Structure formats: C-alpha cells, structure tokens
C-alpha cells in the first residue's frame, strides 16, 4: 500500500504560479514512476506529467514549457511547479503512482485560475 497526499492548490490569477506537492508514505520503495493528473468539471481525468526512475519526464502538450515536475527522493515528495497559469488549467489535480487497479491516488487538490 502507498498513501499519497497532495497540497498546494488554491486560487490564482491568470499568469500566476502555484507549486503542488505530493507526499508519499507506505511501500514507497516500490514506486518506480510518479504522475500528476487533473480533472476539470465535466471532463475526463487527463495526464498532466509523468516522471520515471530512469529520469525521463513527459508532459502533456497543453502544459509543456509552463509546468515542471521535480522530485525530492530524500523526503519522498514530488512537486509540480505551474507557471503562466491559464483559466483552462482549473481542475482538481491528483498525484498517482503505479499499483493495482489503476494505481494509488491522493485525494486531490483544487487549482482555480480566475481573475
């Protein structure tokens, strides 16, 4: 079992920045990849970014150049730095790691981009 907890969401104006955090606990030695997903109202959950123990990180086209995925293995945390935020980035953001039945998920953190 892996437990994930996101934090860092909030209300920000267009063009602003936020940094999301995801802390892992439990069987963290089994984690070989991390991902951030988001789900906007009325839309399907979509992959935002994923990073692997190999060092590769992939981003959705919609966030390339604006979002940066980083990790601090010493404290079992990953981060999503979000810059130049747009209204269409408004969603609940979820942290995910591989596991049975679609993996382990956090509870999500709300990001609202609005003036």
N, C-alpha and C positions, 0 to 999 in steps of 0.2 A: 504494500500500500504506500502511496505517496500522497501527501497533503500539500496543496498549493494555496497560497493566499496572495491576492493582488491588492495593490494600493496605489494611490497617486492620482486617481481620477479627479475630475472637477469641472467647473465651468470656466471657459477661457474664450477670449475674443478671437475672431479670425485673425490669422497671422501670428498668434501666440504660440507658446510652447508648454508642454507638460512632460513629466517623466513618470512612467508607470514602473512599478516594481512588482516582482513575483518572488515570494519566498517559498522554498520547498522544505519539507520535513518528511521523515519516514524513511522508506527504502531509497534514499537518494543515490546510492551507489549504482542503482540500476538505470539511472537516467542517462541516455545517450543522445538525446535531442530535446530541444525546447521549441515551443511555438507560441505566438500570440495570434489569437483570432479576435474577430469583432462581429457583433450582430446589431444592426440598426433596426429600428421598429419596422415591422412588416417585411423584413428581408431575411434571407438565409444567413447563417453564420459563415463568415469568409476568413480565409487565412490571410493574415497581415504580414507575418515574417516568421521564419524558422531558422534555427541555428543548430548545428550538429557538432559532435565532439571532434569531427575531422577538421573543424574550423570554418567550414563553409556556412554562409548565411544567405538566405534567399528572401527577397521582398516582393510583395505584390506590386504590380506596375503602378498602382494608384498612390503608393507611398514612397516609391524609390526616390532617393535624394532628399527626402524630408524626415524619414524615420530611421533610427539607428538602434539596432539590437546589440546589447552588450551583456556580459555575464561576469559575476564575481564568484568563482568556484569556492573561494575560501569561506564564504558565508552562505553558499547555496542560494544565490539570488540571481535573477536576470532582470534586465531593465529594457524598457522601450522608450527611447528619447524621441519625442514627437515635436517637430518644429514646423513652422509655416502652416499651422493647422487651418483646415477649411471646415465649412459647415457640414460637408459630406463625410467628415471624419467622426461625426457624432454617432456614438454607439456604445454598447457595453463591450468592454474589452476583457478577454479571457486568456489566462495562461493555460498551457496544455503541455503535457509530456506523454510519451508513448506508454501504453499499458493495455490491459484487456478491455474489450468493449469500447473502443474508441479513445482509450487513454484516460488520464486523470485530468480533472478540470478544477480550476478555482471557482470562487463564487461570482467573479466578475467585478469590474469597477467601471462606473459610468463616466464617460467623457462627453461633455456637451460643448460644442463650439458655436457660440452665438454672440451677437452684439447687443 
